[in-house]
Amino acid sequence: MILIIDFGSQFNQLIARRVRECRVYCQIAPPTITADEVRALAPQGIILSGGPSSIYEKNSPKADAEIFKLGIPVLGICYGMQLMIHSLGGEVESAGKAEYGFAELGITAKNGLFKGLKAKSTQCWMSHGDSPKTLPPGFDIIGSTENTEIAAIANAAEKFYGFQFHPEVEHTPDGKKMIRNFLFDVCGCKRTWTMKSFARDQIEEIRETVGDKKVILGLSGGVDSSVTALLIHRAIGKNLTCIFVDNGLLRKDEAKQLKIRLKQHLDINIRFVSASARFLKALSKVASPERKRKIIGKVFMDVFEEEAKKIRDAEFLAQGTLYPDIIESMSAFGGPTSVIKSHHNVGGLPKNMKLKLIEPLKYLFKDEVRLLGEELGLDEDLVWRQPFPGPGLAIRVLGEVTRPRLSVLREADAVLLEEIRKSGYYRKLWQSFAVLLPIKSVGVMGDKRTYENILAIRAVTSRDAMTADWAKLPHSLLGIISNRIINEVKGVNRVVYDISSKPPATIEWE
């Protein structure tokens, strides 16, 4: 196991991905973790992440300096390297010239983390305004750039290494090799972490946690909740009860289709609850996206607690929370990561909730969940279903949510998905959906002036939703979609296509 200590870098999830791509398990901990807690975890290596702070600032996050006395290899990245230098007696100062973007790294050592790199230099990605001034005893400079003399350091005797650049990003082409060298040559890790081993460990952990109590799961029909259901069912069998809540915010015929599909493929206790009127009443005259999310989360939990009373000994609520949900909703694991937005299954839960949470997928990315679903034998249609947000169409109807506006969006979205599937793009896209805008435009239909809704089409490619690019769909396909929506969906006279990437935009509009 590799322990990643989170100092607030938005690249933390990429560090975890790179480690897992090497089939090595990793855990993420906040800077407050103590040396004794690290010792108890017994990691084979520690990675100190980057972060937005300066090490010499009064309130900058620090790690327990005793961690460096445990005899465990350490790799510091950007802020993590500066922290290591500071903790071991070196100095860090504000750089005379900040360095952001690509840089050419001159390599002065061919062993250690640079083993296997044939050239004398390699491209790397920099993002820092501070630089080391002096190194602690025992450290050598093993890499430099034009602006940063101390860009890579090593204390081979102690197995301490540091990079001022970011090896975890794609912009550092040899970064994956450097991380592999740290994992296998320095830390002595083995390639033992797979979805099979993850499933085995989680099933055992769920059994120990739950015992003979009962678990309730909100089943949406998406891959996250379906995989969660199957995993927990393997652990506790009929002590799991799934509840599918029709909140009135689903896509066209989705409740009906999911009911058939879930009953066909999952031999699990499932209760179907119709609560659309309740959700829509609570959302009446609400336009703020954050208020929508909070309201939906509260109503959702109210429904669950009412159902829980009908299930004797129900003590746990299971959720398909994923790592990107946690990253975007709150400071990661207590660390200083910037908050982006709340998620229905993270920030929308009431503080006085009576059920205890079980989130077996909270350290996984979406592609890992799909691999886990395949490992568990989940139906292919469920495994590869495009993500659908917990708040449903409420955050795709911009502004107030009403039945007529939901109806317009449902019909348009159905046309979009039909054409995306027909074209063969469904599996190539991360998500494809329609957004009803809170503005209208003038049009001409049948020689008459119209003043109707504008609909936006959003289609993106991504690997894990942490970053995404707008999909370059053929113009002919976009034309077919636009024409069908305008001709077939009453209330829409204009269709636009969103060509924003994440970042700076998010995938969803709200």
N, C-alpha and C positions, 0 to 999 in steps of 0.2 A: 504493500500500500504506500502511496505517496500522499503526503499532507501538503495542501496548498493553503497558505495563510493569506487571507484577503485584506489588502490595504486599500481597496476601493477602485481598482482599475476596471474599466468597462471591458477589458480584454480577459478578465478572469475566466469567463466561460470558455474562451479559446484555449487557455492553458489546460483546463480540465479535458477538453476535447482531444488535444494533442496527446495527453497521457493515455486516455482511453483508447485512442486509435492504435496505440501500441499494446493494447490488451493488458494494461496495468490499471488496477483499481486506484481511485484517488478520492479523498475527502477534502472538504473545504472548511476552514475554521476561521473565526475572527481573530484580530490581533490580540485580544484579551486572553487567549489560550495560554496557560502556564506551562512551564517546562515539565512539571509533574504530569499534567494532562497529556502532553506530547509523549512523554515516556510511557504512559499507560496505553496509548494508541500503538506504540511501537512501529512507526513508519520506517520504511527503508530509505526514505529521502524526504527532504522538505523543500518546497518551492515558495519563495517569498514574492508575492505579486507586485505589480506596479501600483500606482495610485496618484491622485491629484495633488497631494500635499507636498510640502518641502520639509525635509527631515529636521531642519533647524527651527521650524515654527513651533510655538509654545504648545499648541494643542494637536500637533501631528501625531498620527497613530504610531505606537511603538510596540515592539514585541519583547517578551521576556528574554533578557540577554543570556539567561542560563540555558536557553535552547542551544546556543552555540557550544555548550560544554557537554552535550549528550553523546557526542561521537557519531552523530547522524549527518550524512552529506547534505549540504545546503546549496541551492541555486537561487541567487537573488536576481530579479528582473527589474530594471529601471529603479523605481523607488525602493524595491526590495534589495537591490545591490547597495544603494546609498545607505539604507538602514543597517545592513551588515557592516559596511565600512565604519559607520558612526558608532555602532555597538562595540566594535573590536578595537577602537582607538584611532581610526583615521578621521579625515575631515572632508566635509562636503560644503560647497559654496554655490552661490548663484552663478550660473554660467555667464561669461562675457557675451556669448552669442548663443541664443537658444537654438535647438536643433529639432526640426519637425520634418517628417517625410523621409524620403530615400537618402541613404548615405552609403559610401563605399567603405567597408571595414577592412583595414589592412591587418592580416593575421601574422603574429610573430611566434606562434606555437602550433605545431602540427599534431600534437597529441591531446589527451584529455577530451574536452567537449568539441574540439575542432578535428578530431580524428576522422579521416576519410575525406576531408575537404582537400581537393587537389590544387586549387588555385591559391595564390598568395593573398587574394582579396575576395570578398564576397559582398553582395548587396544586402543591406539591412534596413530596418524601419525604426527611425528614431522619433521620440516624442517626449522631450524633457527640456526644462529650463534651468536645472541645476546640474552640477558636475562634481565628481570627486576631486579634491585638492591634494590630499596625501593618503597613502594606503596604510593599513595596519601592518604590523610586522608579519613576515612570512608570505605576503602577497606579491605576485608579479603581474605586470601588464602583459596581456596576451593578444590584445587587439586594440586598434586605434582608428579614428576617422579624422578627417581634415579639421573638424571643429572640436573634437573630443579626444584628447590623448588617452584618457583612461576609459576606454569603451568596453573592454572585457578584461576580467581579472581572474586569477586562480591562486589558491593556496592548496597545492596538490597534496601536501602532507595531511592537512586537516579535511580534505575533500570539500573545500568551500570554493564556489565559483560565482561569478557575477557578470551580468550583461547590462550595459546601459541601454541597449536596443531591445526590441521585442522579438524574440525568436518564435513566438507562438502565432504571429500573424502571417498571412500568405505573402506579404510584401518582403519577408525575409526568406528567400527561396531555400536556403540551407538550414533554416531554423528547426525544421522537424528532425533533421539529422542530429543537430546539436542536442535537442531534447532527448532523442533516443540514446545518444552517447551518455547523457547524464543518468538516464533510467537504468540502462543495462551495464555499461562499463564502470560507472562510478558507484551506483547504488546496488547493483547486482540483482535487479528485479527480474522476474520471469513473466512470460506471456500467459497468464492463467485466468485473466478476467474476461469472461464471455457472457452473453445473455443467458446461457444455460446455467452458469455458475451464479449469476445474479438472481435468476428465478429461484434456484435452490435455496440460496441464503435468505431471500425475502420471504419465501414460504415458511421457512423455519422461524424467522423472526416474528412473523405475523402470528403463528401458532403460539409462540411463547408470550407475546403481548396480549393476545385476545383470550387465550384459555378457552373456557366453555361459554364465554359471553357471546352476545350477538352483535353483528356489524350491519350498519345501513350504508348503502352507497347510492349516490345520485348518478343514475345511468343516463347519459345523454345520447348514446348511440355512436359517439365518436370513438376514435381509436384509444384515446387516453383512458376514458372511463371504462371502455370495454376490456382493455388489457388489465386495468386495475381489478375489475370484477372477476375476471378469469383467474388472476393471480391469487386473490383472496379466497375464491371458491376452492382452489386447489389446496389451500391451507386449512380452511375450516368448514368446507362443504355447505350444508344447509343452514348453518348458523349465519350465513350472509343473506340479507334481503336487499334487493336492488329496488329503487323507486325511480320510475321514469315520470317526470313532471312535464306535462304539456302546459307550458307557460303562455301559450298564445303568441309566442315570438319565434316560432319555428318556420322553416321554409315550406313551400307548397307541398301538401300531402306527406310531410316528413314524419309526423307522429304516426300516421297509419302505416307507412313503409317500415319505420323503425320497429314498430310493434311486431310486425310479421317477421322481420329479419332477426330481431333479438330472440324471439321465441324459437325460431328455427335453429339458431346456431349456438345459443348459450343455455345449457341445462342448469339454470340458476333460478332461484326464487325472484320473480319480478312482479312488482305492483305498479300499475299504471294509474296516475292521478291527473284529473283534468282540473286545472286551476287558472285558465286563461283570463277569466273575468276578474279574478283577484289581482293578478299582475297588472292588467291594463288599468284597473281602477287606481292602483297605487302610483302608476306612472302618469296619471292624468295631469296635463299642463306642465309636465317636467321636461325641460329642454337640456339641462346641463348633463353632459355625458358621465361625469363622476357621480352625480346624484342618481342617475339612472342605474349605474352599477351598484351603488350602495343599496338602493331601494330593492333591486332585483335580488341581491344577496340576502337582504333581510326577509323578504317574502319567501324566498326559496327555503331559508332556514326555518321560518315559521311553519311552512308546510311539512318540512322534515320532522320537526319536533312534535307536531300533531300526529304524524304517522308513527313516530318512535313510541308514543304512548300506547299504540296498539300492538307493539312488538315487545313482548316480555323479555327482560334482561338485556335490552339493547343499550349498550354503553359506548359504542364507537361509531363515528361517521368517517367513511372512507372517501377520499377524493383523488382524482387523477391529476393532481398538481405536478407540473414539470419544472425543471430548473429555470427556463426562461421566464416562467410566471413569477418566480421568486425574485429573480434579478430585476425585473421591471417594476415590481410592486413595492419593494422595500429595500432598505440597506441590506445587502447580501449577508446573511448569517451574522447580523449584528455589526457588520463592517460599515465603512463610510461610503459605499457605492451610492451614486446619485439615483434618486427615485425618478422613474419615468411616468408610470401610471399604475393604478390599482387594477387587480384582476379579480374577477367574480369569485374564484375559489381561493383567493389569498386575502384580499383586503375587504371583501364583502361580508365576512362572517361576524356575527355579533359577539361582543366580549363576554356576554353572559350565557353563551351556548353551553348546554348541559352535556352534550356528547363530546367524547374525546376524539381527537383527529388521528387518522391513519393515512399516511401519504407515501405509499411504497415506491412511487415513481419520481419523487421530488428531486432526485439527483440525476435524472436522465434527461436527455434531449429527445426531440420528436423522432429523429431517425432511429435512435436507440430503442424507443418504445415500439416502433414498427418491427424492428428486429426481434424484440421480446415477444410481440404478438405472434410473429411467425413461429418462433420457438415454442410457444404455448399452443400452436395449432389453430389460431383464430382465423376465421374466414377472410379471404383475400380482400373482399369488398369492404369489410370493416377495417382491416389493417391499413388500407390505402385511401380511406375516406379523407377528403380535405378537411383541415381544421375548421371548426365552427365555434365562435366565441360563446362563452357561458351566457352572457346577456342576450344572445341571439340577435334578431333583427332590430332590437331596440337601439343598438348602437350603429345600425346601418340606416335607420330612419333618422336623419339629422334633424334636431329640433324635437317638437312634441310628437309623441307616439300615439297614433289613433288607429282605429280599425281600418278606415278607408286608406290611410297612407301605408299601413302594413300590407293591405291587399294589393296596392299598386306595386310595391316592392317585391312581393311574393311572385307575382305574375312575371315581372321583368327578370327576376333572378332565375326563375324556372326556364325561361327562354335562353338566358345566358348559359346555364349549366348544360342544357340540352345540346347547344351548338358546340360547347367546349368538349363535351364527351364525343360527339359525332366527329369532330375534327381530329381526335386522337391526342389532344393536348392535356386532358384531365390529369394523367399521371405525371406529366412533365412539369406541371405547375404546383407550387406550394399551396396557393389559394387563388380562387377566382370567384368574384362576387359582385353584386350591384349595390350601390349606395344611393338612397333617395335624398336629394339635396333640399334645403329649406328655402329655395328660390325658384322662381318661375321665369319663363322666357316666352317671347312672342313667336308664333309660328303660323304657317299657312297650310291648312289641311282641307282638301275638297273645296278649294277656292274660298275658304272662310278663314278669318283671323282666329287664332287660338292663343290662349295664355295659360300654358300648362307647366307641369313639373319638368325639371332637369334631372336626368339620371346619370350617375358616374359609374363607369366600369373599372374595377380594380383587379389586376391579375399580376401575381409576382412569382418569381423563382427564388428559392431559398433552400438552405440545408437544415436549419434549426430555428428559424424565425428571429434569431438575434440580429442578423443582417438580411436584407432582401433587395432584389433588383426588380424593376418593373419588367414584365414579360414582353418581348418583342413579337407579339402576335402578328400574323399576316394581315395586311390591310384588307384583303378580301374577306377574311373571317370577321374582322371588326365591322366591316360594312354589312355583312349578313346579320350579325347580332343587332346592330343599330337599326337596320330596316325592320327586322322582325319586331323588336320592342316598340318602335314608334307606331307600327301598323297594327300590332296585336294587343298592346297594353293601353287601355283607355286612361288618359291622364298624363301621358308622357309625350312631349313633342321635340325633345332634344336629348342626345346621348353624347357624353364626353368620356375620354379615356385618360386615366390617371397615369402619368409617366414619372412619378416620384419614387426614389429609392429609399430604403431604410438603412442607416440614417441618411438624411435628416428627418424624413417623415417616418411614421409608424405604418405597419401593414393596414390595420384598421384605421378608419377616419376618426373614430371616437374611442 
